[in-house]
């Protein structure tokens, strides 16, 4: 009985560990490098928050570009019927490519060349059961993008509604240690 209770507690703790501790993979099967030396902006979204994400994310990311953040977008698929989850994953892959193209265009509009690490900075994760969203207190069908800023070691620095908390999130990202530039 005690062993069962201990095992249950350990399993509960494993579920509460940050995303960096779990093997987190994006919709392309790539591991997400949270806590590996770069700060991370984690955005929690779903189909009803797509427009807010489009309008605000690129400018925010451009504003903290000197930190070279990893951007992880957890897409909640709890509202998508089971038969359509595969199609939703395909749409997420398409959105990933469109988002990278939009970011590159933004850099060019600002008169800058897109950074080399941009292609390896965006990860979109399809969450069929919405576990990460539940851990943030987001109910099925939430209507605002929620954000979390993680430091270079994966520790949480800030969290809150993305649009309303952009300033606080930006300050937290700016307070993260600088990323050392790698020389070839």
N, C-alpha and C positions, 0 to 999 in steps of 0.2 A: 504494500500500500504506500509506504513512504517513498519507495523507488518510483512508483507511478506518479506521485505528486511532484517529486523532484524533476522527473523527465518532463512533465507538463510545464513546470515553471521554466525550465531551460528552453523548451520549444517556444514558450511565450516571449522570453527574452530575445531569442534569435529573430523572432518576427518584429521586434521593436528596434533592432539594430538599424543604423542608417544605411542608405542605399549603397554606400561605399563598401560595406562589409559583405554584402551579398554579391553574387555574380550577376550583375545587371547587364543585359544585352539589349541593343536597340533593334529596330525593325529590320535591319540588315544583318543581324547576328553578330555585330561588333560589340566587344565589351566596352562599357562606359567607364572612363578613367577618373572616377570621383576619388578625391583624396590622394592624388598622385602628383602633387606639387603645383597645381593650378587651382585658383578659386572656381567655384561652380555656381551657376544660377540654375536652379531647378524650378521649372514652371509646370503647374498642374492645370491641365486644360481638358476640355471635352468639345463635342461638336457645337455646343451653344456659345462657347467662348472663342471660337476661331477668329472672328472679326476683331475682337479686342486684342488678341495676340498679334494679328497682322498689323494693326494700327500702332501698337506701342513697343513691341519687342525689339525690332530692328534699331530704333532710335536709342532705346535703353542700352542695348549691347554696344552700339557705336560709342555711346557716352562713357562706357567703362572699358574701352578697347585696350588701353594701356595695361590692364591687368591680364589680358589674354585669357578671358574666362572660358571654361567649358560650359556649354548651355545644354541642359537636359530638359526635354519637354515630355512629361508623362501625359499621355493621352488616355483618358478614362473611356473605356468601351463598355461600361455597364449598361448604357442606354441603347447599345447596338444589339439587335437580335443575333443569336448564335450563328445562324446561317450566313450572316453578312459580315462577321468579324474578319474573315479573310479578305474580303473586298475593302473593308475599312483599313486594314494593314497596308494594302496597296495604295490607298489614298494618302495614308500617312507617309509612305515612301515618296510619293509624288510631291506632297507638301514639303518634305525635307529638301528635295531638289529645288523647288520654287523658292523656299526660304533662303537657301544659300545664294541663289541667283539674285534675289532682292538685296541681300546684304552686300554682295559684290557691287551691285548697281549703286547702292548708297555710298560706299567708299568712293566710287568713281565720281559721283555727283559732288562729293566733298573735295574732289581734287586729289585723292589719295589712291594708291594702289592697294587692292585687297591684300591683307596679310597672308603669308604662306600657310599659317596654321588654321586659317578659317575653315577649310574643308574638314579638318579633324577636330573641330570645336563644337559641332552641332550633333546632338544625338536625340532621336525621337523614339520613345519607348511606348509600345502599345500595351496598356494594362487591361486585360480582359475582365479581371475581377475587381479592379479599382482599389487594391490593397494600399498602395501608396497614398491615394486620395483619402481613403478612410482614416489612415494614420494622421493625416493633417486635419481631420474633422470635417472633410468635405462630403456632404451627402450626395447621393445619386442625383444627377441633373443640376448641379450647382451652376450658377450663372456668371461668375467672375473668375478670372485667372488668379490663381493663388501662387505665390512665389516663396522661395526659400534660398538664401545665400549660404553657401558652405565655404569654409576656409580651405586653404591648400592641403590640409590633412583630413578634410571631410567633416570637420566640426561645424555645427550650425552657428552662423553669425547673426542672422536675422530671418524673419518670416513675416508674411502679411499679404493682404490683397495687393496684387501687382500694380494696378493703376493708381490706387490711393496711396500706396506705400512706396512708390518709386524712389522718392528722395531718400528715405530711410534705407532702402535696399541698396541704392547706389552708394551711400555713405559706408554701409557695411562692406560692400565690395571694394571700395577704395581703401578701407582700413586693412584689408587682407595684405599679407606680405607681398612684395613685388616678385614677379616671376623673373628669374634670371634668364637673360637671352642666351640661346645656345649658338655657339659658333661652330661652323663645319670643320 
